[in-house]
Amino acid sequence: MKAVVKVLDARSQQGRCPRWHQQSGSLFWLDVAGQSLNTWQAEYDRTQTLLLPEPSGCFSFSS
């Protein structure tokens, strides 16, 4: 069994839809109540937030 390790305190109001993007080594998630799409880049331990014009319930990666 693998241990769970906290890597980030995101402080999202309503975090949903976490997705790992293998090519960029980044974790993406939505903050529905905060109306944002967020990313954490593991290699640099850096987060970014993109504010959305309205609440969103899902997202996907395109190829």
Buried (B, 14 or more C-beta within 10 A) or exposed (E): EEEEEEEEEBEBEEBBBEBEEEEEEBBBBBBBEBBBBBBBBEEEEEBEEEEBEEEBEEEEEEE
